[in-house]
Amino acid sequence: MPLFDTAEFGGRLGGALRRAGLPVTPERTVCFLRSLRLAPPVDREALYWTARLAFVTDRELISPFERVFEAVFGGPGGVPAERGDRTAAPPGADEEQIRAPAPGARTAPGRAPAGAGPVRAAAAPRSGEEADGPAGTVPTAGSTAEVVAHRDFAALEAAELADLDRLMELIALRTPLRRTRRRDADPHGPRVDPRRTLRAIRGTGLEPVRLARSRHRLRRRPLVLLCDVSGSMEPYARAYLRLFPRAAAVGLSAEVFVFATRLTRLTPVLRHSGRYGVDAALRRVGAVASDWSGGTRIGHALAEFNDRFGRRGMARGAVVVIFSDGWEGEDPRAVGREAARLRRLAHRVVWVNPRKAAPGFLPLAGGMAAALPHCDEFVSGHTFAALAEVAEAIGKGADGRGTGSGTGRGSGRRGEMRNGRRRD
């Protein structure tokens, strides 16, 4: 997942090369951007060869290209020595800087968050004269945000959680749309609105002039987060619970629960925590969730949620996300039984297991094996980059296609077809 606007990056890099004397055309910049999308560079050497193949068309252009590249990136390292003079500054490098978006500026999906400043590389002066100005600045793959984005949540240090908070702003959480019973006026709606039509024709002597039409109002499905805070999941839980303020920030109806040996509702604690107040809120959780970092009773926690909250409406038609590694301290069959109940209530059940990212992983844990047949999605979510899969699993169908009025998987699919006809 790129952490900066690749289109702006490619355009400004192409502009710097053009000022250095290279015949950079818009077509070559587009070719460079396509190459970045098809084969994202993992280090500066890979970026060097990607840019060189896209922009350099003649042997004489290699030297000025390398001067610009070194001034911008500080040298890729590991590239053959015949790349040219590494001490010369690029011509025209003082005319315009390539810099990352300023903090506070609007960022498109995929851009670096505010606070992840540009990386500046100083160019060496030309022989016999002083450099005209500072070298360009660009966001690079080696930034702190990029490192945090691909680091396992269990390995994050306390200081890196602040960077994670900023990265969370890049996640676009959207649940699918559902059709409500309320209707809105729509001139192209599928149904005639008799009340609006009668009100309109009272002034025309009961002669209808135009039929008023309407359609069902759509709204986002609620989101329920169930997070395992047992000893094996505690390092990941501090990262996963940061999704709740993000869901609240985009206007989703969200609930959050934690469980280890018992179920605890944390929505009142985290509701007003804000995007940077999760850690402070979690320090107050100890008084609420006394089983934090304890044992695991997944089946008992799911049963309590189904009985106290799910059946009363909280899980009906909702997207339920369970963050757990599936280690059950009691009977694993209880996990499968309660997961099946939850599946019949919810619209979708997404299970996030950070152990899934391990090489050769198999869902052999008793609770995980019992619950997996009743899950719609099974993803890892072990890093910020992997949370993109979680957001995608939550938002499947979020474009509005295929929205229905069924309350869940059990009632939705069977309820859509009745007497050979599809329900509205």
Number of C-alpha atoms within 10 A of each C-alpha: 14 16 20 23 17 18 14 16 17 20 17 19 23 23 19 27 26 17 18 20 14 20 15 20 13 12 11 18 21 16 18 23 22 15 17 17 13 9 12 16 16 10 13 20 15 17 20 21 15 19 23 17 13 19 24 20 13 8 7 10 17 17 18 22 24 23 25 27 25 25 24 28 22 18 18 16 13 9 13 7 9 8 13 14 13 18 14 20 30 29 17 17 24 16 13 16 19 22 19 21 22 15 13 9 9 11 17 11 15 14 20 27 26 18 14 21 19 18 18 20 17 17 24 17 15 13 10 6 7 10 18 14 16 18 26 27 21 21 25 20 19 12 16 13 22 22 13 21 22 14 15 19 23 17 12 16 10 9 8 15 19 14 20 19 19 17 23 20 19 18 19 15 24 23 27 24 23 25 19 14 9 10 16 13 16 15 14 11 15 11 16 17 18 13 10 14 17 15 11 17 15 11 10 9 7 12 11 14 10 10 15 21 20 19 20 19 14 19 14 19 23 24 27 22 21 25 25 31 26 24 14 17 25 19 17 24 20 18 22 22 22 22 22 24 24 21 20 19 13 11 12 19 14 21 22 22 20 26 27 28 23 21 22 22 16 19 17 10 15 25 16 13 18 15 20 15 14 23 19 11 17 18 10 12 17 11 10 14 21 14 20 22 19 17 19 25 25 31 25 21 23 25 20 16 23 20 13 12 13 20 15 11 14 20 26 25 24 27 26 28 23 22 25 29 21 28 21 22 15 15 14 21 16 20 27 23 16 23 25 19 19 27 22 20 27 28 26 29 28 22 27 25 21 21 18 17 15 10 7 6 9 11 16 11 13 18 26 22 18 21 22 20 12 21 18 14 18 18 20 20 26 23 22 23 19 18 20 18 17 22 17 17 24 22 20 15 16 18 12 16 11 10 14 20 19 21 21 24 21 17 17 18 13 11 16 15 12 9 6 7 8 9 12 10
